[in-house]
């Protein structure tokens, strides 16, 4: 979090023209560009924090050129990084060369530095001449804007070993105190007698959860003790769970592997072990500090109450249950999901409209579009081998829309299985910065007609999906104006597209 906060300071310092930014620039970077500035022992603590994170932030900070008033050597305008570090000729740290000084008639001319810079260095200058300052781009996020979550993901070091049980402790609708206690149990971070002994404290150890005096350990409290064994056995027996386990970790691993098609049973099973750990810890503290006696029914009641509260948090209007485990168990057993059969087919567009179906095959590398009228007849087809990745999918959409507009169609229905398509068309939705020019072109074409966007199931988009798979191992692009030109499989799917596909959905009654 501290490193992410430092990254935000550097981001604001580089992107926001503020009084604070002007002050920091005048104090520390009056002669040297901020990216080339070296840390000094007399610098303030805040400035040292910003410099400590500078290189990592600059690696993902790009620029969208509108004026070209970025430093030629120290701003990452080309995507290659800071050229001043790649080509450190003498005195480059004091260079104030701006990129706009090397733009002639809308083209980049770097002939004065032919001996220093690599040939073919390019920049996106399609937006030059706009009345806004050059825009910094946070390349880690799809929208290009800084966020703490993306900064933490960037700066957090990858763990050498990721314990799957630790990540399984955190569940939505489960109280944080319960998840945090489970995390402490698995990490051995509890003030039990065995943990205190590791710090050199001599303690006469006794487990207060058992009638027989036994040494208190974390494993004994939560797994091997009399109360723990009785509680685990009760809940496993009531749910019909049977798997071998030799310790607490193997027990929790067995719970993780339990699968149920009933949404209530699956919801309860993944949270129940951690509620049991919480109630066992409460039982231990009650016996230790309040001199209470061990009670398995009290633990069972607490677990049932926690389960009822979790169900209420998830479905506040549906499952309001008492803290009684037999009642909860009988209720979830009676809530059996039933299977619903639906017929999915290609739906024709309204009168006076034309429908465009799109598909992108990420596995085979193909993008395709089919334009069809209300009767289902083929008007136009396009398939491109996606050598440029997802950008070829935008090219398919652009060319299909251009064909429709050239033919005089002004009422269009766009359909695809991709949920992102509606956001690409909607001008109020931020677009991923990497596809900014493609999305802008798509929105311009859609503004020339009345466009309605639909998302369909894969079964309703089979012909165009088969066309995208077919073109995956081909080279170039293919245009289809007649039904006979299509590949045999695509033609067969298109002809029989009025036959519905059967889709099975599991419906859970409230």
C-alpha positions in Angstrom: 0.0 0.0 0.0 2.9 2.4 0.8 4.5 1.7 -2.6 1.1 2.2 -4.3 0.7 5.5 -2.6 4.2 6.6 -3.7 3.2 5.6 -7.2 0.1 7.8 -7.0 2.3 10.7 -5.9 4.6 10.2 -8.9 1.6 9.8 -11.3 0.0 13.0 -10.0 3.3 14.8 -10.2 3.8 13.8 -13.9 0.2 14.3 -15.1 -1.4 17.1 -13.1 -0.5 20.7 -13.6 -0.9 21.9 -10.1 0.7 24.3 -7.7 2.3 21.4 -5.8 3.7 19.9 -9.0 5.1 23.3 -10.1 6.7 23.7 -6.7 8.3 20.2 -6.7 9.6 20.8 -10.3 11.1 24.1 -9.4 12.7 22.7 -6.2 14.2 19.5 -7.5 14.1 19.5 -11.3 14.9 23.0 -12.4 17.7 21.9 -14.8 17.2 18.1 -15.1 14.1 16.2 -16.3 12.4 14.4 -13.3 13.0 11.0 -14.9 16.8 11.7 -15.0 17.0 13.3 -11.6 19.3 11.5 -9.1 18.4 11.2 -5.4 20.3 13.4 -3.0 20.8 12.9 0.7 19.3 16.4 1.4 16.1 15.6 -0.4 12.8 15.4 1.5 11.4 12.1 2.6 8.4 12.5 0.2 10.7 13.2 -2.8 12.8 10.2 -1.9 9.7 8.0 -1.8 8.7 9.2 -5.2 12.1 8.5 -6.7 12.2 5.0 -5.2 9.2 4.1 -7.2 9.9 6.2 -10.3 11.4 3.6 -12.6 8.6 1.1 -12.1 5.9 3.7 -12.7 7.7 5.2 -15.8 7.9 1.7 -17.3 4.0 1.6 -17.6 3.4 5.3 -18.2 2.9 6.2 -21.8 1.7 9.3 -23.6 -1.1 10.0 -26.0 0.2 12.8 -28.2 -2.0 15.8 -28.9 0.6 18.7 -28.9 3.8 16.7 -28.8 5.2 18.8 -25.9 6.8 15.8 -24.3 10.5 15.3 -23.8 12.2 13.5 -26.6 14.6 11.6 -24.4 12.8 11.1 -21.0 9.1 10.7 -21.8 7.9 7.3 -23.0 6.2 8.5 -26.1 7.3 5.6 -28.4 6.5 2.6 -26.2 10.2 1.6 -26.1 10.8 3.3 -22.8 12.9 6.3 -22.0 15.3 6.8 -24.9 17.7 8.7 -22.5 18.5 5.4 -20.7 18.6 3.3 -23.9 21.0 5.7 -25.6 22.8 7.6 -22.8 25.1 10.0 -24.7 26.9 12.7 -22.7 24.6 15.5 -21.4 21.4 13.8 -22.3 20.1 14.2 -18.8 20.1 18.0 -19.4 18.4 17.8 -22.8 15.2 19.8 -23.2 14.4 18.6 -26.7 10.6 18.4 -27.3 9.1 15.9 -29.7 7.1 18.7 -31.3 10.4 20.2 -32.5 11.0 17.1 -34.7 7.5 17.0 -36.3 7.4 18.3 -39.8 4.1 18.3 -41.7 2.6 15.7 -39.4 5.5 13.3 -39.7 8.4 12.5 -37.3 11.8 13.6 -38.5 14.7 12.4 -36.3 17.4 13.0 -38.9 19.5 15.1 -36.5 19.9 12.0 -34.3 20.3 9.4 -36.9 23.5 8.2 -35.2 21.8 7.8 -31.9 18.3 6.6 -32.4 17.2 3.3 -34.0 15.7 3.5 -37.5 12.0 3.1 -37.9 11.1 4.8 -34.6 7.4 5.7 -34.7 4.8 7.4 -32.7 1.0 7.7 -32.9 0.5 11.3 -34.1 -3.1 10.8 -35.4 -4.4 13.2 -32.7 -2.0 16.0 -33.1 -3.6 19.5 -33.3 -6.1 19.0 -30.6 -6.6 21.7 -28.0 -5.7 19.5 -25.0 -2.4 18.8 -23.4 -0.6 15.5 -24.0 -2.4 12.8 -22.0 -0.5 10.3 -19.9 -1.7 6.7 -20.1 -1.5 4.2 -17.3 -0.8 1.1 -19.4 -1.6 -1.4 -16.6 -5.3 -0.5 -16.6 -7.5 -1.1 -19.6 -9.1 2.4 -19.3 -5.7 4.1 -19.0 -6.4 5.7 -15.7 -4.5 5.2 -12.5 -6.1 3.1 -9.8 -4.8 1.7 -6.5 -5.8 -1.9 -7.4 -3.7 -1.8 -10.6 -0.8 -0.2 -8.8 -0.8 -2.8 -6.1 -1.0 -5.6 -8.6 2.0 -4.0 -10.4 4.1 -3.4 -7.4 3.3 -6.3 -5.2 6.0 -9.0 -5.5 4.8 -12.4 -6.5 5.0 -14.8 -3.6 7.4 -17.6 -3.9 4.9 -20.1 -2.6 1.1 -19.5 -2.7 -0.8 -21.5 -0.2 -4.2 -22.4 -1.7 -5.7 -22.8 1.8 -4.8 -19.3 2.8 -6.5 -17.8 -0.3 -9.6 -20.0 0.4 -10.1 -18.3 3.8 -11.6 -15.2 2.3 -15.2 -15.5 1.1 -17.9 -12.9 0.4 -20.7 -12.7 3.0 -18.4 -14.3 5.6 -17.4 -11.9 8.4 -13.9 -10.6 8.1 -13.1 -11.6 11.7 -13.9 -15.2 10.8 -11.7 -15.2 7.7 -8.9 -13.4 9.5 -9.0 -16.0 12.4 -8.8 -18.9 9.9 -5.8 -17.2 8.2 -4.1 -16.9 11.6 -4.8 -20.5 12.4 -3.2 -21.7 9.2 -0.2 -19.4 9.7 0.2 -20.4 13.4 -0.3 -16.8 14.5 -2.4 -17.3 17.7 -1.4 -16.7 21.3 -1.7 -20.4 22.3 0.7 -22.0 24.8 2.8 -23.7 22.1 3.2 -20.3 20.3 4.1 -18.5 23.6 6.7 -21.2 24.4 8.5 -20.3 21.2 9.1 -16.8 22.5 10.7 -18.2 25.7 7.8 -18.0 28.1 7.6 -20.9 30.5 3.9 -21.8 30.8 2.2 -24.7 32.5 0.2 -25.7 29.5 -3.3 -27.1 29.7 -6.1 -27.2 27.2 -9.3 -25.9 28.8 -11.6 -27.4 26.0 -11.0 -31.0 27.2 -11.9 -32.7 30.4 -8.5 -34.4 30.5 -5.5 -32.2 31.0 -3.6 -32.0 27.7 -1.0 -29.6 26.4 -2.6 -26.8 24.4 -1.6 -26.4 20.8 -3.3 -25.0 17.8 -3.8 -28.4 16.2 -5.3 -29.7 19.5 -7.8 -26.7 19.8 -9.0 -26.9 16.3 -8.7 -30.5 15.3 -7.4 -33.1 17.8 -9.3 -32.0 21.0 -12.4 -33.7 22.3 -14.6 -30.7 21.5 -13.1 -30.2 18.1 -13.5 -33.8 17.1 -17.1 -33.9 18.3 -18.0 -30.7 16.3 -16.2 -31.8 13.1 -17.8 -35.2 13.3 -21.3 -33.8 13.9 -21.2 -31.5 10.8 -19.5 -34.0 8.5 -22.0 -36.7 9.5 -25.0 -34.4 9.0 -23.8 -33.4 5.5 -22.9 -36.9 4.6 -19.2 -36.1 4.0 -16.7 -38.9 4.3 -13.0 -38.4 3.4 -9.8 -39.3 5.1 -7.8 -36.6 7.0 -4.8 -36.7 9.4 -4.7 -33.1 10.4 -6.4 -29.7 10.2 -4.9 -28.9 6.8 -5.9 -32.2 5.2 -9.4 -31.7 6.7 -9.8 -28.3 5.2 -8.4 -29.5 1.9 -11.1 -32.3 1.9 -13.8 -29.7 2.5 -12.5 -27.6 -0.5 -12.9 -30.6 -2.8 -16.6 -31.1 -2.0 -18.8 -30.2 -4.9 -22.6 -29.7 -4.9 -25.0 -28.6 -7.7 -27.3 -27.2 -5.1 -26.4 -23.5 -4.7 -27.3 -23.4 -1.0 -25.3 -26.5 -0.1 -22.3 -25.2 -2.1 -22.6 -21.8 -0.5 -22.7 -23.3 3.0 -20.0 -25.9 2.5 -17.3 -23.5 1.5 -18.0 -21.2 4.5 -18.8 -23.8 7.2 -15.3 -24.9 8.2 -14.2 -21.3 9.0 -17.3 -20.7 11.1 -16.4 -23.9 13.0 -12.9 -22.6 13.6 -14.3 -19.3 14.9 -16.7 -21.0 17.3 -14.0 -23.3 18.5 -11.8 -20.3 19.3 -14.6 -18.6 21.1 -15.2 -21.8 23.1 -11.5 -21.9 24.1 -11.5 -18.3 25.2 -14.7 -18.8 27.2 -13.3 -21.8 29.0 -10.0 -20.0 29.7 -11.1 -16.6 30.8 -14.6 -17.1 32.0 -13.9 -20.6 33.6 -16.8 -22.0 31.5 -17.1 -25.7 30.8 -16.7 -27.2 27.3 -20.0 -27.6 25.5 -20.4 -29.1 22.0 -24.1 -27.9 21.7 -23.0 -24.3 22.3 -20.5 -24.6 19.5 -23.1 -26.1 17.1 -25.5 -23.4 18.0 -22.9 -20.7 17.2 -22.1 -22.3 13.9 -25.7 -22.6 12.9 -26.3 -19.0 13.8 -23.3 -18.0 11.6 -24.6 -20.0 8.7 -28.1 -18.4 9.0 -26.5 -14.9 9.1 -24.4 -15.7 6.0 -27.5 -16.9 4.1 -29.3 -13.7 5.1 -26.5 -11.5 3.9 -26.5 -13.2 0.5 -30.2 -13.5 0.0 -31.9 -11.1 2.5 -35.3 -11.5 0.9 -35.3 -15.3 0.5 -33.6 -17.4 3.1 -34.4 -16.2 6.7 -33.7 -19.1 8.9 -33.4 -19.7 12.7 -30.1 -20.6 14.3 -31.0 -24.3 14.3 -28.9 -26.7 12.4 -31.5 -29.4 11.8 -33.9 -26.8 10.5 -31.3 -25.3 8.2 -30.3 -28.8 7.0 -33.9 -29.8 6.2 -34.5 -26.5 4.4 -31.4 -26.8 2.1 -32.3 -30.4 1.3 -35.8 -29.4 0.2 -34.4 -26.6 -2.0 -33.5 -28.8 -5.0 -32.5 -27.1 -8.3 -34.5 -28.1 -11.3 -33.4 -28.1 -14.9 -35.0 -25.7 -17.4 -34.8 -26.5 -21.1 -34.6 -23.5 -23.5 -34.6 -23.3 -27.3 -32.0 -21.0 -28.7 -31.9 -19.9 -32.4 -30.9 -17.0 -34.6 -33.5 -14.3 -34.2 -34.3 -12.3 -37.4 -34.0 -8.5 -37.1 -37.1 -6.2 -37.1 -38.7 -5.0 -40.3 -36.5 -2.6 -42.2 -33.4 -3.6 -40.3 -30.4 -5.7 -41.1 -28.4 -7.9 -38.7 -24.7 -8.2 -38.3 -23.3 -11.2 -36.4 -19.6 -11.1 -35.3 -17.3 -13.8 -33.9 -13.7 -13.9 -32.8 -11.8 -17.2 -32.4 -9.1 -16.7 -29.9 -7.9 -20.3 -30.0 -7.5 -20.5 -33.8 -6.9 -16.8 -34.6 -9.8 -15.8 -36.8 -12.5 -13.1 -37.0 -15.6 -13.1 -39.1 -18.9 -11.3 -39.7 -22.1 -12.3 -41.5 -24.7 -9.7 -42.6 -28.2 -11.1 -43.0 -31.7 -9.7 -43.7 -34.9 -10.4 -42.0 -35.5 -13.6 -44.0 -32.1 -15.0 -43.0 -30.6 -14.5 -46.4 -26.9 -13.7 -46.7 -26.1 -10.2 -47.8 -22.4 -10.0 -47.0 -19.7 -12.0 -45.3 -16.2 -11.3 -44.2 -13.5 -13.4 -42.6 -10.0 -12.3 -41.6 -7.1 -14.4 -40.3 -6.3 -12.6 -37.0 -2.6 -12.0 -37.4 -2.9 -8.8 -35.3 -4.9 -10.3 -32.5 -8.1 -8.6 -31.4 -7.5 -5.6 -33.6 -8.6 -7.8 -36.6 -11.9 -8.2 -34.9 -12.4 -4.5 -34.9 -11.3 -4.5 -38.6 -14.1 -7.0 -39.4 -16.6 -4.8 -37.6 -15.4 -1.6 -39.4 -15.5 -3.1 -42.8 -18.9 -4.7 -42.3 -20.4 -1.5 -41.0 -18.8 0.4 -44.0 -20.4 -2.0 -46.4 -23.9 -1.6 -44.7 -23.6 2.2 -44.8 -22.5 2.1 -48.5 -25.5 0.0 -49.4 -27.8 2.4 -47.7 -28.8 0.5 -44.6 -29.4 2.8 -41.7 -31.1 0.5 -39.2 -28.6 -2.1 -37.9 -28.6 -4.8 -35.2 -25.2 -5.9 -34.0 -25.0 -9.3 -32.3 -22.1 -11.3 -30.7 -21.4 -13.5 -27.8 -18.9 -10.9 -26.5 -20.3 -8.9 -23.6 -17.8 -6.1 -24.3 -19.4 -5.2 -27.7 -22.1 -3.0 -26.1 -19.5 -1.0 -24.2 -17.4 -0.5 -27.4 -20.4 1.0 -29.2 -21.7 3.1 -26.2 -19.9 6.5 -26.3 -20.4 7.0 -22.5 -18.4 3.9 -21.6 -14.6 4.3 -21.2 -12.8 2.2 -23.8 -9.5 0.3 -23.3 -6.7 2.7 -24.1 -5.0 0.0 -26.3 -8.0 0.0 -28.6 -8.8 3.7 -28.4 -8.4 4.4 -32.1 -10.3 1.3 -33.1 -13.2 2.0 -30.7 -13.3 5.6 -31.9 -13.7 4.4 -35.5 -16.4 2.0 -34.5 -18.4 4.6 -32.6 -18.1 7.0 -35.6 -19.5 4.4 -38.0 -22.3 3.5 -35.5 -23.2 7.2 -35.2 -24.1 7.2 -38.9 -27.0 4.8 -38.4 -29.5 3.6 -35.9 -27.6 0.8 -34.1 -28.9 -1.7 -31.5 -26.5 -4.1 -29.8 -27.4 -7.6 -28.6 -25.5 -10.3 -26.7 -26.5 -13.9 -27.6 -25.6 -17.4 -26.5 -23.0 -19.3 -28.5 -25.7 -21.6 -29.8 -27.4 -18.6 -31.5 -24.1 -17.5 -33.2 -22.9 -20.9 -34.7 -22.5 -20.0 -38.4 -20.3 -17.0 -37.9 -18.3 -18.8 -35.2 -17.7 -21.7 -37.6 -16.5 -19.1 -40.2 -14.1 -17.6 -37.7 -12.7 -21.1 -36.9 -12.4 -21.9 -40.7 -10.3 -18.8 -41.5 -8.0 -19.4 -38.6 -5.5 -21.5 -40.6 -5.8 -19.4 -43.7 -3.9 -16.3 -44.8 -5.5 -12.9 -45.7 -9.2 -12.0 -45.8 -12.2 -13.5 -47.6 -15.3 -11.8 -48.8 -18.6 -13.7 -49.4 -21.5 -12.2 -51.3 -23.3 -15.5 -52.2 -24.4 -18.4 -50.1 -22.5 -20.8 -52.4 -19.2 -19.1 -51.7 -19.2 -20.0 -48.0 -17.4 -23.1 -46.7 -19.6 -26.2 -46.6 -19.9 -26.3 -42.8 -20.8 -22.6 -42.5 -23.3 -23.0 -45.4 -25.0 -26.0 -43.7 -25.3 -24.1 -40.4 -26.7 -21.1 -42.1 -29.3 -23.0 -44.0 -30.5 -24.9 -40.9 -30.2 -21.9 -38.6 -34.0 -21.9 -38.0 -33.7 -25.2 -36.1 -33.3 -24.3 -32.4 -30.5 -25.6 -30.2 -31.4 -27.0 -26.9 -29.8 -25.3 -23.8 -30.1 -26.7 -20.3 -30.1 -24.2 -17.4 -30.2 -25.0 -13.7 -32.8 -22.9 -12.0 -32.8 -22.6 -8.3 -36.1 -21.7 -6.8 -35.9 -19.0 -4.0 
